[in-house]
C-alpha cells in the first residue's frame, strides 16, 4: 500500500473531500440554521456569494429547499469524512 504522497490524484481527491466539510458546515448550513449562530466571516462570505452569483435559493430560501439543504448537511459531511479517511487505505 503506497502513501497518498506518492499518489497525487488520490491526494487531490482527499483534499477536495475534506475542503467540503467546512464549506458545508459554515456556508451551506446557513440555509437551515439562524444566521446569529455563525461567525461574522461566514455570514459575510455567504452575503458575498449571494450578491456576486445572485443565487435565489440561498438568498430567499424556499421551504422545499430546506429538505435538500438538511440532506446535504448530513450526507456530504458524512460521505466526505468517510471517503477521505478510507482513501489512504486504497491501492
N, C-alpha and C positions, 0 to 999 in steps of 0.2 A: 504494500500500500504506500503510495507516494504522498508526499506532503502537498498541501494546497499551494505552497510557494513554487512548486515545480509544475503546477497545472494552472496557468494564468487564466484560462477561460473559466474554470471552476471557481477560482478566487474572485473573478469579476461577478459571477452569479451570486456568490455568498455575500459580497459587499452590496450588491443590488438588493438582495432579500433583506439584509439587516438594515439597510437605509430606509426601507419602507415601514419599519416598526415605529420610529419616532414620528415619521410623517403621518402615519395613520393615527397615532395617539394624540399628537399635538395639533394637527391641522384638520384632517378629515372628521375627527370626532366632534368638532365644533358644530357640525350639523345636528348633533344629537343632544349635547350637554350645554348648560348655560355658559355664556362667554366669561363670566366672572370666575370660573374655575381655572382659567388658563392664564399663563404668564403673558405679560404685555407683548413680548416679541412674537408669540404665537398668534395672538389676535391681529397684530399689525401685519403679519405675514399673510394671514387669510384675507384681510382687508385689501392688501396689495394685489393678491391673486384675483379676487373678485373684480376689483377696479380694472386691472390690466386685461383679463381674459373675459370679462363680462359673463361669468358663469351664473346662469339663472338658478341652478339648483343649490348652489352654496349661498347665493345672495338672499333669496326668499325660498327657504326650504319647504317644498310641498309635503304634505303629510305622507304620501306614498313613498317619498324618498327616504324618510326616516327608517323604514324597514330595511331598505337597501344599505343605508349607512351603518345600521347596527350589525347587519350581516357582514359587512366589510370589516368592521372593527374586530369582531371575533374571528372571522375566517382568515383575513390577511395576517393579523397579528400571530395567530396560532400557526398558520402554514409557514410564514416566513421564519419564525423561530425554529420550528421543527426541521424545515428543509435546510436551513443554514447549519444547524447542529449536525445533521447527517452527512453533509457534503464532504467533510474531511474523511469520512469512512468509506467513500465511494472509490472504486477502482478506476 
